[in-house]
Amino acid sequence: MTRAAYSPIPTTETPDIAESVPQWTSLQKLGFRLLFTVGGGMLAVTGGVVLLVTVFGSVVGFDEGHYPCERLLWLLAQIGSYVARGRSVEITRSAGGDMLWMWCFQLGWIVVALPITALWTVMDRRRPNYRSMAASLLVFARFGLALVMIFYGWGKVIPVQMGYMPLPEHQLQLTGDTSLFNTLWGFVGASEAYSVAIGLIELLSGLLLLWNRTWVLGAVGAVISTAQVFLLNLTYDVPVKLVAAQLFLVAVAITCPYWPNLARVVFNRGGTRPVELWSPLWADNRWLRRAGVVAKFGIAALLLVITGVGGVMAYIGYHTPSSTLDGVWRATSFTIDGREATLNQADPQPWVNVAITDRNKVPKLGVVRFVSQEPAGYTTRWLLTIDGDRLELRKPDSDITQVVLRATQPDQDRLVLTGELDGKQIKGIYERRFMERSKSHFRLVSPPIPMDSVR
């Protein structure tokens, strides 16, 4: 053998592992720990509970029982309340948000997250970086945002979120007496086509967020949608400002890897560069990846089915009158103790218009209400129980029947109400009133509009 056979094979130098791993500064690591515990915790605790509460309230209802996870809600709310106010706060049920206990709940989680961050800092000081955890946080934020966008988008594509506004009970309120919240809800609810259009943007954004190839496009759609929702909620006093703001922040935050490219395009500073996202935790485990994909699409599909079925049932209920009593009625005669009522009549005042909503075809999703209107335009909302020709009216905050009326109909467009109101016998003869809005429809060619009507 020649000497060359025994020559050592040249090898490349193996770089020092410590030098190849990116090192984050102590401040960067502390900042991420705070982001992960506060932001990630709010995503998991706040976002999860809010979504669960919303779905629970929409599908199951809050007529009986409590909020899901109410003990956790209560504990965090008390922590936040004692820090901010020095006393406890009551958990109250509401169809909206932004209540005091919800703000305290948010503060309570921040208070809990701070010692968690401190303990984490003490126990994990030597880790070089948190790239994998940051990538995992982005993935979970995408998924959480996708679920919320799907939920609210589906509620507009099947126009039920604001779909109750065209019901008879909402038709007598004077414009000047209508709150900003109801003005916005009525504006969207008045046009199913518009509701479907904005719902499609939200729904498609949520669906696009589920796929790795399309999630950036979905995130852009979510930024636009949540920005609009937050602005509307803020300016029209819709009591969901807190959640809307959080959704907007999540939508903006998950796009942060692409901000440099966006800045280059906006300021024309050179070409864009490919973005390589960090790998999340356990990305190399094929079985965990597959399980995550199955769970992701399984939960999204379940949400679509549950809210879709509930939405269709609610839509059917809203648009299916249960009797000919349903509608808006105009008084042609109203007598009190046998004498014709006058416009300045008091104790009781005559009901010049009434609206009856009798949409009770779908169990648990029925709407049965009675609204009376006085000559001055003020309206009174009553809960209604219909038993044949007997109408039982009670105030929303009362469990006791306050007015009992007997309803007869000579034909489907006429109604006679008799009974006792404020200790006096009343009789109202009504004819069905067809609202002017029912004549409105889409037109490419519009009739002339008087010039002074827009001043």
Secondary structure, 3 states (H helix, E strand, C coil): CCHHHHCCCCCCCCCCHHHHCCCCCHHHHHHHHHHHHHHHHHHHHHHHHHHHHHHHHHHCCCCCCCCCCHHHHHHHHHHHHHHHCCCCCCCCCCCCCCCHHHHHHHHHHHHHHHHHHHHHHHHCCCCCCCHHHHHHHHHHHHHHHHHHHHHHHHHHHCCCCCCCCCCHHHCCCCHHHCCHHHHHHHHHHCCHHHHHHHHHHHHHHHHHCCCCCCHHHHHHHHHHHHHHHHHHHHHCCCCCHHHHHHHHHHHHHCCHHHHHHHHHHHCCCCCCCCCCCCCCCCCCCHHHHHHHHHHHHHHHHHHHHHHHHHHHHHHHHHCCCCCCCCEEEEEEEEEECCEECCCCCCCCCCCCEEEEEEECCCCCCCEEEEEEECCCCCEEEEEEEEECCEEEEECCCCCCCCEEEEEECCCCCEEEEEEEECCEEEEEEEEECCCHHHHCCCCCCCCCCCHHHHC
